[in-house]
Amino acid sequence: QVQLVESGGGLVQPGGSLRLSCAASGSIVSINTMGWYRQAPGKERELVAAIDSGGSTAYADSVKGRFTISRDNAKNTVYLQMNSLEPEDTAVYYCNAFLKRRWSTRSEAYWGQGTQVTVSS
């Protein structure tokens, strides 16, 4: 089995910072893309940032210049540094990994359980 465990969410004031972490564990052969999505109440889940195994990154326009995604391939961990947080960033943040399990013939997408980020004064 594969597990993605997130940490680092919480309550922060506008303009503050948080760092999310997501560690993948289990019978993993390789991880292609890792990313962060978020879902606010009443809204669809949206991509926040993604990073591939070579380190290439992509960001939603709304977070460019404020959020930074990175990964540690040796630890199968992805991070999201969030600076200059705004109330509009309030959402449940989900980690996603597109990976290949041992004995599997193809890569599949896995999700974490989600971590709440609330930006409020």
NORKA-V379340 format. One record per residue. N is the residue number from 0. RES is the residue in one small letter. PSI is psi in whole degrees, 0 to 359 (999 if undefined). NEAR is the number of other C-alpha atoms within 8 Angstrom. D_FIRST is the distance of its C-alpha to the first C-alpha in Angstrom with 1 decimal. Layout:
# NORKA-V379340
n: [N & N]
res: [RES & RES]
psi: [PSI & PSI]
near: [NEAR & NEAR]
d_first: [D_FIRST & D_FIRST]
This chain:
# NORKA-V379340
n: [0 & 1 & 2 & 3 & 4 & 5 & 6 & 7 & 8 & 9 & 10 & 11 & 12 & 13 & 14 & 15 & 16 & 17 & 18 & 19 & 20 & 21 & 22 & 23 & 24 & 25 & 26 & 27 & 28 & 29 & 30 & 31 & 32 & 33 & 34 & 35 & 36 & 37 & 38 & 39 & 40 & 41 & 42 & 43 & 44 & 45 & 46 & 47 & 48 & 49 & 50 & 51 & 52 & 53 & 54 & 55 & 56 & 57 & 58 & 59 & 60 & 61 & 62 & 63 & 64 & 65 & 66 & 67 & 68 & 69 & 70 & 71 & 72 & 73 & 74 & 75 & 76 & 77 & 78 & 79 & 80 & 81 & 82 & 83 & 84 & 85 & 86 & 87 & 88 & 89 & 90 & 91 & 92 & 93 & 94 & 95 & 96 & 97 & 98 & 99 & 100 & 101 & 102 & 103 & 104 & 105 & 106 & 107 & 108 & 109 & 110 & 111 & 112 & 113 & 114 & 115 & 116 & 117 & 118 & 119 & 120]
res: [q & v & q & l & v & e & s & g & g & g & l & v & q & p & g & g & s & l & r & l & s & c & a & a & s & g & s & i & v & s & i & n & t & m & g & w & y & r & q & a & p & g & k & e & r & e & l & v & a & a & i & d & s & g & g & s & t & a & y & a & d & s & v & k & g & r & f & t & i & s & r & d & n & a & k & n & t & v & y & l & q & m & n & s & l & e & p & e & d & t & a & v & y & y & c & n & a & f & l & k & r & r & w & s & t & r & s & e & a & y & w & g & q & g & t & q & v & t & v & s & s]
psi: [158 & 138 & 141 & 118 & 120 & 156 & 162 & 355 & 175 & 195 & 131 & 151 & 155 & 137 & 351 & 184 & 152 & 154 & 120 & 146 & 150 & 119 & 128 & 136 & 162 & 199 & 70 & 130 & 314 & 151 & 124 & 264 & 140 & 147 & 175 & 133 & 164 & 154 & 117 & 158 & 130 & 5 & 162 & 155 & 137 & 151 & 132 & 308 & 153 & 155 & 135 & 180 & 340 & 354 & 1 & 140 & 159 & 145 & 150 & 147 & 326 & 344 & 356 & 134 & 348 & 325 & 148 & 126 & 142 & 167 & 154 & 102 & 328 & 332 & 2 & 43 & 140 & 146 & 154 & 108 & 121 & 116 & 165 & 48 & 146 & 156 & 330 & 349 & 354 & 125 & 172 & 127 & 129 & 136 & 144 & 140 & 135 & 107 & 167 & 125 & 157 & 139 & 358 & 152 & 355 & 164 & 151 & 162 & 136 & 152 & 148 & 178 & 347 & 146 & 135 & 132 & 122 & 124 & 111 & 148 & 999]
near: [4 & 10 & 10 & 14 & 9 & 14 & 8 & 9 & 10 & 9 & 8 & 13 & 9 & 11 & 8 & 9 & 10 & 11 & 10 & 12 & 11 & 13 & 12 & 11 & 9 & 7 & 8 & 11 & 8 & 7 & 12 & 9 & 11 & 13 & 14 & 13 & 13 & 12 & 11 & 10 & 5 & 4 & 6 & 6 & 8 & 7 & 11 & 11 & 13 & 13 & 15 & 10 & 9 & 5 & 8 & 7 & 9 & 7 & 10 & 9 & 5 & 4 & 9 & 8 & 5 & 9 & 10 & 9 & 13 & 9 & 10 & 8 & 7 & 5 & 6 & 11 & 12 & 13 & 11 & 12 & 11 & 12 & 10 & 9 & 14 & 9 & 9 & 5 & 9 & 11 & 11 & 11 & 12 & 13 & 15 & 13 & 13 & 12 & 14 & 13 & 12 & 7 & 4 & 7 & 5 & 6 & 9 & 7 & 8 & 11 & 9 & 12 & 9 & 9 & 12 & 10 & 13 & 11 & 14 & 8 & 5]
d_first: [0.0 & 3.8 & 6.7 & 10.3 & 13.0 & 16.5 & 19.8 & 23.5 & 24.7 & 27.9 & 31.6 & 33.8 & 37.3 & 38.3 & 38.6 & 36.1 & 32.9 & 29.2 & 26.4 & 22.8 & 19.8 & 16.2 & 13.8 & 10.5 & 8.3 & 5.5 & 6.3 & 8.6 & 11.9 & 13.9 & 14.3 & 17.3 & 18.5 & 17.5 & 19.6 & 20.8 & 21.9 & 24.0 & 25.4 & 28.7 & 30.1 & 31.5 & 30.2 & 27.6 & 24.6 & 25.8 & 24.7 & 26.0 & 25.1 & 22.9 & 22.8 & 21.9 & 21.1 & 24.9 & 25.6 & 27.3 & 27.2 & 28.1 & 29.2 & 30.4 & 34.2 & 34.3 & 32.5 & 34.0 & 35.8 & 34.2 & 30.4 & 28.9 & 25.4 & 24.3 & 21.3 & 20.7 & 18.9 & 18.9 & 16.9 & 14.7 & 16.6 & 18.8 & 21.9 & 24.4 & 27.8 & 29.9 & 33.6 & 36.6 & 34.5 & 36.2 & 36.1 & 34.8 & 31.6 & 30.7 & 27.4 & 23.8 & 22.0 & 18.5 & 16.5 & 15.2 & 13.6 & 14.1 & 12.0 & 11.3 & 8.2 & 9.5 & 11.3 & 11.4 & 15.0 & 14.8 & 13.6 & 12.3 & 12.8 & 10.6 & 12.5 & 13.1 & 14.8 & 18.2 & 21.0 & 24.6 & 27.3 & 30.8 & 33.9 & 37.0 & 40.2]
